[in-house]
Amino acid sequence: MTGSDMADALAIATCDCCHSRFDPSERIVNSNGKLYHEKCFVCAQCFRQFPAGVFYEFEGRKYCEHDFQMLFAPCCGYCGEFIIGRVIKAMNNNWHPHCFCCEICSVPLADLGFVKNAGRHLCRPCHNQEKAKYLGQYICQKCHLIIEELHLMYKNDAYHPDHFNCTHCGKELTADARELKGELYCLPCHDKMGIPICGACRRPIEGRVVNALGKQWHVEHFVCSMCEKPFLGHRHFERKGLAYCEKHYNQLFGDVCFHCNHVIEADVVSALNKSWCVQCFACSTCNTRLTLKNKFVEFEMKPVCKRCYEKFPLELKKRLKKLSDMKTRK
């Protein structure tokens, strides 16, 4: 088409919006082969020109980005922003692909797929872990499926035993397998090595061994049955097949002082049918410390030294002597 032909065509052309002809001096907007006055090329909702010339078309009508989002674009169920482009529809909501993630490990689910678990969208490994936790079972860290039968512990994680073979003989392992220096062995091969097994974790002891209660233990696994703190070479006390630190052994099985009501951890003074700490066995009147060699009398279930007793009223001393004689006759 020559310049004169184009001029002739524009002279008879009309705006696709208002259907009026164009002034030869004005700017003409060409959009997909359709011509518009500059003032007519506007958003169908707000009737304003398109910022930077960017517009969205829907059902034959053009909209600026803001109005298109307000009218037609869905909002993301995670970030709340409008979604332009690919929309993930799941869990009765719309999502940006990068916003639709596993609610536990945050891995993107748009191309991975998901499993609905208690109202949450989870990846399959996390779903299996949650299901196993609910059922009180382990999840295999290799295939991410629930371990229905006995599990094998390897590097503090649970596995199906048949995922591994014995390092020595090559046989497929069972739950009885043992780990040694980062390798797994069947029970017969491991036993031939003469490695002691910890009485707590049932795993091989490669370093220092504690022999106690008829078993062998890792140093860090030989602990007080009450507070679960390792003895680490300190003294322990045994009772009915269990080990206790001195403090808790005394609390559970020791004598309690009549005066301070604390467990007596050192020597015990037995007097007046009661137990006392050495430092607590004292005259209840003058607080002078007593021993079993001192002369004392009982008054209101407490010891009174001879000197304080002599200061008592005569009638009180007679009554106390009478009570003492009655106890002696009994």
C-alpha positions, 0 to 999 in steps of 0.5 A: 500500500502506497502512502497515498493509499494509506492516507485515503484509507485513514481518511475514511476510517472510523474509531472502533469505539465512537465510530467517528472519523479521525482528524489528520493531525491526531494520534491514532491507536492501533490495537489488534488491527482496530483503530481508536481515538487516543481518548477512546482507547480507555478501560471499560470500567474506569474509562481512564487511559491504560497506564504504560499502555498495558491492558487486559482483554476479557470477553471483547472488552479491555480493562486496566490491570487494577480493574481487571484484577478487581473484577476477574482475577482470583486472590491467593489463599496464602498471600491474599494478592491477586493471581495473574497467570497460572492459578492453582485451585485446591482446598476450595481456594485459589493459590499462586503456584509458589504459595501452595506449599506443604504446611509442614516442610514448605515444599512447593506442591503445584507440580508435586501433588498433595494429600489432604490431612486433617484440613491441611495440604501436605506432601506425601512424605509429611502425610505419611509421617503424620499418619504414622505418628497418629497410629504410633508407628514409625515412618521409613526414611528411605521410602517414606511409607509406614513401617507396619512391622518391626523397624530398624534404627540406623543413624537415629532414624527408622527404616524397613530392615529389608532396605539394607544388607549385612556389610559382612555376609551380604544377607538381607537384614531384619530388625535384629540388625546392629550398627557398628562404626556407621555400618549395619550387620546381621546379628550373627555377624555382629555377635562374632565380633564380641561387641558389648550391647548397651542395656538401655539403647540396645546398640553396640558400645564402641568406647568406654563401658559401664558394668552395673546391674548385671548389664553393660551400658554406654556412659551417657545411658547409665542414669538415675531412674528418678532424675535420668541424669548420667552418673558419669562415674559418681556413686550410685545406689541400687534398689530392686534392679534400678539405679539411683543417685544419692539424693533420690535414693535418700528421698525415696528410701532414706530416713526423714528428720523429725525436726526439719522434715528433710531426708537425712543424708548423713548420720541418723540420731534415733531418739524418742522413737524418731529420727533426727539429723545430727545438727537438728537433735537439740534441746527444744527450749534452749536449742543446745545441741544434744547427743545420745550421751547427754541426759534429756527428757521428752516434753511434747514429743521433743527433747529437753536438756537436763538444765532446762528441765530443772527450771520447769514448775514442780507440778509439771515435772511430777506430771512428766515423771508420772507419764515416764513411769507409765511408759516404762511399766508398759 
